[in-house]
Amino acid sequence: MKKLLLFLFTCLTTGFYAHAQSTRIIVQFKDKNGSPFSLSNPSTYLSPRAIQRRANYSIAIDSTDLPCNPSYVDMVRSQGAVTILSQSKWLNQILIKTSDAAALAKIMALPFVKSTQPIAPRLAAPRDKFELEKPSEESLNSVSRVLADYYSYGNSYNQVHMHEGEFLHNHGFRGQNMIVTVLDGGFRNYRTITAFDSVRMNGQILGERDFVDFDNSVNEDIPHGMQCLSTMAANWPTRMVGTAPGASFWLVRTEDDGSEFPVEEHNWVVGAEFGDSCGTDLISSSLGYSTFDDASYNHTYNELYKNSATVTKGASLAVKKGILVTNSAGNDGTAAWKYISFPADADSVCTVGAVTSTGAISSFSSYGYPGKIKPNVVSKGTNTTIAGATAPTTGNGTSYSNPNLCGLITCLWQAFPRFNNMKVLDALYKSADRYAAPTDRYGFGIPNMKTAYRLLKKDENTILYGSDWYWAMPDNFIDTVAVRFIGRIDGNAKIQVLNPSGSVLFTQDFVSEKEEVYYYVFRNLIELPAGLYTFRYSDDSLTSRDIPLRKASALPVNNLLVKASWFGNVAVVNWSTSSEVNTASYTVQRSVNGTDFTTVGTLKSAGNTSLTTNYAFDDKSVANLQAQVIYYRIKVTDADGKERFSGVVQLQTAIKGMSLVINPKPAKDQVTLTVTSTSLLPAVVEIRSTNGGLVRTQKATLIKGVNTIRLRLSGLPAGEYYLKVSTGTQSLQDKLILY
């Protein structure tokens, strides 16, 4: 054994000093046997959000999710003067620092160690690895705003508008509830620069991690990451606004600006794993690797598209975990390397090249290597607006085109959380202006966010509603007809109700957008004569479609008159008929929102009579309801079991404490809350998901009496939520349904 150790010592020390006195070394393990972590209990190593992402997209938790075996790590540490720097569970390896060749020989002899690989010398002094992308010293003045837009973009308008990104922002998709992990070399002074005031004050910076110096502070390192971040996160009205100002961000340092060694590829993977464990949705990386300070480490063209480089393996695994990864193409278009670097070569990574404001390719933007469509897309990388210390400035490089587009992809995905990362990218690529004829400079070209949105919206509509686009229901209607249509054009549309002779009775106008879903209910139709009515859709494009619906026969009673009134704390519902034919019973139904009715009582009818008959029902349970208005209707059932409904009557209530009514139900872009209060009170309105997560909040002040609060719902996906109004002493909650 001593001879074997001496042999290993000699071999390892020879290799150890062959790479510029390497002190940072990768130790790769053979397995994860005997680990205390298990696939059945992922909450010990993944956040709830990371677990939910896997569940949402049917991604199995597997052995790559398990951390490195702690006992293996401890054994390596105990072999001598060894410091554990970081761990990669995806690659089952750790990064150590040691100058102790004897300890390294012992580590290599451990039965669970697969290999050791020197990867970098001791840390070097800082230098500028982003010289090409150095920002201009000239600050930018504000430019005029397009008044119709939600944001005053200022100098960044061109790089947003190039992709019609304002379309997403104007529709409420600004990155809310999305997390982006930014991998870079430092984010100098982001804590004090004005462009980031909003994300700081709103708690959108979720934290910092440093996998180079391990001090978990990135504010004092190089500014490159700050500049990249600003293209997404800035909210500096009239000066510059980023492409995802509503998103949240993890700021992760993986790049060592002092040198260029493969250790940075390992750091990249560790940073991506950290983002994954925290539940990130996207990774934005403006980093790439091809050649190194020690040429013996250099990559070759033969490695491109082979998924063999450490950083490419990590990026591919991140995508497999459900994360959408974007990476800069690189700035080697006029350099010796010429082509994209690693991990931009990963098939599933969205690789972003650079163009000018006119859409011409930036000369520095790296070429795609033959064999795949790379880069995948392009964005503005020449004279890109970025944050400076005191004012917006400009910079050049795919480092800026990448996050600029990543922010818009974040907003696009926010709009369609049901679709996975690759589905979103597929729509993005199809929306680009060169999709039919991609090249090795532009890839698929410049994506268009409106087009991508509508491609995904069309697919979502097909999932939700099938292949049809216009509905009216029910057939055999009595009092109401609900219509729904999917917008065919950007422009004016209308629904008309035509009587059996073809005359227009009612018209409802809409300003429609393609693929958006519109819903309307025609009410109080009970007095219409029986017959076949037409519900006609038409629009500015001359598209027209008719749906015939039959108005059911008249109620088996004549002149059914319904009213409701108070008698003390009892609601008395009265109705009368002038005659009845074959009736069996009357059912009293009640609602607090005018939509959802429940039965509160049933009375036997007179059956057959030509005389006026009066009925009354005492609703004694109404006293405990907290509502400003109570709604009643009568269901008439005949002897054959057929049912008909009367019109709806309303009964105003006395104010008793707080009450809450949500209208409409279901809702889409906006909902109106009617809240009654007995005094002047501050209140908080919360919308929560069914699992309790806070989705949206708004403050309000309630006056004594009836209050109307309007909430914008743009950006919230369809589904069920809980809406709660709280004061210091009371709270009311009701279900909110979005379609």
WONORDA-V84117 format. One record per residue. NEAR is the number of other ideal C-beta (glycine too) atoms within 8 Angstrom. Layout:
near = {NEAR & NEAR}
This chain:
near = {4 & 5 & 6 & 8 & 11 & 8 & 8 & 11 & 11 & 8 & 8 & 13 & 11 & 8 & 9 & 12 & 8 & 7 & 13 & 6 & 7 & 12 & 10 & 14 & 15 & 12 & 13 & 12 & 14 & 6 & 7 & 11 & 6 & 5 & 10 & 4 & 9 & 7 & 9 & 4 & 7 & 10 & 7 & 5 & 10 & 10 & 8 & 7 & 9 & 13 & 12 & 9 & 14 & 12 & 8 & 8 & 9 & 5 & 10 & 5 & 9 & 6 & 6 & 8 & 11 & 11 & 9 & 13 & 13 & 9 & 7 & 12 & 12 & 8 & 10 & 15 & 9 & 6 & 11 & 8 & 7 & 14 & 8 & 11 & 9 & 11 & 11 & 15 & 12 & 11 & 11 & 11 & 12 & 14 & 18 & 14 & 9 & 12 & 5 & 9 & 10 & 8 & 12 & 15 & 13 & 11 & 14 & 10 & 9 & 11 & 3 & 11 & 15 & 6 & 7 & 12 & 7 & 11 & 13 & 12 & 11 & 6 & 7 & 9 & 4 & 7 & 8 & 8 & 8 & 12 & 6 & 8 & 13 & 7 & 10 & 7 & 4 & 6 & 8 & 13 & 5 & 7 & 8 & 3 & 10 & 8 & 4 & 4 & 11 & 6 & 10 & 8 & 14 & 16 & 12 & 14 & 11 & 9 & 14 & 14 & 10 & 12 & 12 & 10 & 14 & 13 & 10 & 14 & 14 & 9 & 10 & 9 & 13 & 14 & 15 & 9 & 5 & 15 & 15 & 19 & 16 & 17 & 14 & 17 & 15 & 15 & 15 & 10 & 9 & 13 & 7 & 4 & 12 & 6 & 13 & 15 & 9 & 9 & 13 & 9 & 6 & 6 & 6 & 12 & 12 & 9 & 6 & 13 & 12 & 13 & 12 & 11 & 6 & 8 & 5 & 6 & 7 & 14 & 10 & 6 & 12 & 11 & 9 & 15 & 17 & 14 & 15 & 17 & 16 & 15 & 17 & 21 & 15 & 15 & 12 & 13 & 8 & 8 & 11 & 16 & 13 & 13 & 16 & 16 & 15 & 9 & 17 & 12 & 15 & 15 & 15 & 16 & 18 & 14 & 15 & 13 & 13 & 8 & 10 & 8 & 14 & 11 & 11 & 15 & 13 & 16 & 15 & 17 & 16 & 14 & 15 & 18 & 12 & 13 & 16 & 13 & 10 & 13 & 12 & 12 & 11 & 16 & 16 & 14 & 15 & 15 & 13 & 12 & 14 & 10 & 7 & 10 & 6 & 8 & 6 & 6 & 8 & 8 & 9 & 5 & 6 & 5 & 9 & 11 & 8 & 7 & 9 & 6 & 14 & 10 & 13 & 13 & 13 & 17 & 18 & 14 & 12 & 13 & 15 & 8 & 12 & 11 & 15 & 13 & 16 & 16 & 17 & 16 & 17 & 14 & 14 & 15 & 12 & 5 & 7 & 4 & 10 & 8 & 12 & 16 & 13 & 15 & 17 & 16 & 15 & 14 & 7 & 9 & 14 & 14 & 17 & 18 & 19 & 19 & 17 & 10 & 9 & 5 & 8 & 6 & 11 & 15 & 6 & 13 & 18 & 18 & 10 & 15 & 13 & 4 & 5 & 8 & 7 & 13 & 16 & 11 & 18 & 15 & 17 & 15 & 17 & 10 & 10 & 15 & 13 & 15 & 13 & 10 & 5 & 5 & 8 & 17 & 14 & 12 & 14 & 13 & 16 & 18 & 16 & 19 & 19 & 18 & 16 & 16 & 16 & 17 & 18 & 16 & 15 & 17 & 20 & 17 & 15 & 14 & 13 & 12 & 7 & 6 & 10 & 7 & 11 & 8 & 10 & 15 & 12 & 8 & 13 & 14 & 12 & 11 & 12 & 14 & 7 & 12 & 11 & 3 & 5 & 9 & 7 & 8 & 11 & 14 & 18 & 13 & 12 & 14 & 16 & 11 & 15 & 8 & 11 & 14 & 14 & 10 & 11 & 15 & 12 & 9 & 11 & 11 & 12 & 9 & 7 & 6 & 11 & 4 & 3 & 6 & 7 & 11 & 9 & 10 & 8 & 6 & 6 & 8 & 13 & 10 & 11 & 10 & 13 & 10 & 13 & 12 & 13 & 12 & 13 & 11 & 11 & 6 & 9 & 9 & 17 & 11 & 13 & 12 & 14 & 11 & 10 & 6 & 4 & 6 & 6 & 7 & 8 & 7 & 8 & 9 & 7 & 10 & 7 & 14 & 7 & 9 & 10 & 9 & 11 & 11 & 10 & 10 & 8 & 11 & 6 & 7 & 12 & 9 & 4 & 10 & 4 & 8 & 9 & 8 & 14 & 12 & 15 & 12 & 13 & 10 & 14 & 7 & 7 & 6 & 9 & 8 & 8 & 8 & 10 & 8 & 15 & 11 & 13 & 9 & 3 & 6 & 8 & 11 & 12 & 9 & 8 & 12 & 7 & 13 & 8 & 12 & 8 & 8 & 7 & 4 & 6 & 11 & 13 & 12 & 13 & 11 & 13 & 11 & 13 & 7 & 11 & 14 & 7 & 10 & 16 & 9 & 10 & 14 & 10 & 14 & 12 & 12 & 14 & 10 & 10 & 8 & 7 & 7 & 9 & 7 & 9 & 9 & 8 & 8 & 9 & 6 & 10 & 8 & 9 & 7 & 8 & 3 & 5 & 7 & 9 & 7 & 9 & 7 & 10 & 8 & 14 & 7 & 7 & 11 & 7 & 5 & 9 & 9 & 10 & 10 & 12 & 14 & 14 & 17 & 13 & 14 & 12 & 16 & 11 & 11 & 7 & 5 & 6 & 7 & 7 & 11 & 11 & 14 & 9 & 10 & 10 & 10 & 12 & 5 & 11 & 3 & 11 & 6 & 8 & 12 & 14 & 13 & 12 & 12 & 9 & 7 & 10 & 8 & 13 & 9 & 7 & 9 & 12 & 11 & 15 & 13 & 17 & 12 & 15 & 7 & 5 & 7 & 9 & 9 & 13 & 10 & 14 & 10 & 14 & 11 & 9 & 8 & 4 & 5 & 6 & 7 & 9 & 8 & 8 & 8 & 8 & 12 & 8 & 11 & 7 & 6 & 7 & 8 & 12 & 8 & 10 & 8 & 12 & 7 & 11 & 8 & 10 & 9 & 8 & 5 & 8 & 8 & 14 & 12 & 14 & 11 & 15 & 8 & 12 & 4 & 3 & 7 & 7 & 11 & 8 & 8 & 7 & 13 & 10 & 13 & 8}
